[in-house]
Amino acid sequence: MERRRLGRTALQTSVIGYGCGAVGGLMVRGSPADQERAIARAVELGINYFDTAPLYGDGESERNLGRVLATLRPDIVLGTKVRLMPVERGQIGAAVAASIEASLRRLGRDHVDLFQLHDTITLDGSSTTLAADVALDDVHAALDRARQQGKTRFIGITATGATAALHKVIDAGMFDTAQVVFNMLNPTAGDTAPTGMPGQDYGRLLDRAQRADTGVIGIRALAGGALSGSEARHPISMAVVAPIGSGPDYAADVRRARQFDALVREGHAGSLIEAALRFVIAHPTMTTALVGTSSLDELEIAGQAANKGPLSQAALDRVAAIAAADHQTT
């Protein structure tokens, strides 16, 4: 599988990363045997970046991933995160330190490769979001302290929240990586979105990340599963998913996704999922796109898609045309 440079870290990570979150659910609610088979197969496919967080299953993802990694001992790049609760805002240093220590215990490791802020970022902050200045000041200092102590090699953010705030944080160039929302339903972080399309506008974050030499980790590549084109959910996946594309609900996201079936009918891709994944990795600034799975079959589909490489320019032009037509009718 192709590997790309993760910004200034110089780490080489696979274009598809393994997301151990709750949406796919395998590393939270799957059986131990299935979890081990999935991680082993991911490594065989060439996937070397694995993403987890304390929030996923209240630590279950980290525990399960740590157990499997202890058995398999693969050579991988591992990332986890810290979510700061409102009651911790007055003691950010202590909260970050406690979080990384707890994560390392669950993972059974003495360090991770990447430690990331998991909070939504806005300009002024609120009870549910973190102010950009706090991220650049207290949070950066706390994450950097963990780096100096050898508990992480690099630090990053999850780039969700208010566009202006995310621009401010990424432009500062203080974080090594950013997890960025980018998919066919919401390509606004790239340069392919019609002006004024519905949903969160991520304001060409990928361009800003490139200028800052910030490594980009794509998240929500399948819009929570909507870009499968089906509303059906796997038994161990998250049963209810909020709309991630731009629709008023998940069903609306699925309906919008089905417009991209034209890519399959016209021979640009073998399936809608394949088209969606190859669209994300086609952006030159994208380093690795996280894919969360519920089964080995879903992992195989992702691996096969990645190995076909980015969509052709003709296919990307078709995606832009479909998105523009959709925008005009919404």
Stockholm file with secondary structure:
# STOCKHOLM 1.0

chainA/1-330         MERRRLGRTALQTSVIGYGCGAVGGLMVRGSPADQERAIARAVELGINYFDTAPLYGDGESERNLGRVLATLRPDIVLGTKVRLMPVERGQIGAAVAASIEASLRRLGRDHVDLFQLHDTITLDGSSTTLAADVALDDVHAALDRARQQGKTRFIGITATGATAALHKVIDAGMFDTAQVVFNMLNPTAGDTAPTGMPGQDYGRLLDRAQRADTGVIGIRALAGGALSGSEARHPISMAVVAPIGSGPDYAADVRRARQFDALVREGHAGSLIEAALRFVIAHPTMTTALVGTSSLDELEIAGQAANKGPLSQAALDRVAAIAAADHQTT
#=GR chainA/1-330 SS CCEEECGGGCCEEESEEEECSTTTCHHHHSCHHHHHHHHHHHHHHTCCEEECCTTTTTTHHHHHHHHHHHHHCCCCEEEEEECCCGGGGGGHHHHHHHHHHHHHHHHTCSCEEEEEECSCEESSCCSSSEEHHHIIIIIHHHHHHHHHTTSEEEEEEEECBCHHHHHHHHHTTCCSEEEEECCSSCCTTTTCCCTTCSSCCCTTHHHHHHHTTCEEEEECTTGGGGGGTCCCCCTTSCSCCCCCSSSSSHHHHHHHHGGGGHHHHTTSCSSHHHHHHHHHHHSTTCCEEEEECSSHHHHHHHHHHHHTCSCCHHHHHHHHHHHHHHHHHC
#=GC SS_cons         CCEEECGGGCCEEESEEEECSTTTCHHHHSCHHHHHHHHHHHHHHTCCEEECCTTTTTTHHHHHHHHHHHHHCCCCEEEEEECCCGGGGGGHHHHHHHHHHHHHHHHTCSCEEEEEECSCEESSCCSSSEEHHHIIIIIHHHHHHHHHTTSEEEEEEEECBCHHHHHHHHHTTCCSEEEEECCSSCCTTTTCCCTTCSSCCCTTHHHHHHHTTCEEEEECTTGGGGGGTCCCCCTTSCSCCCCCSSSSSHHHHHHHHGGGGHHHHTTSCSSHHHHHHHHHHHSTTCCEEEEECSSHHHHHHHHHHHHTCSCCHHHHHHHHHHHHHHHHHC
//
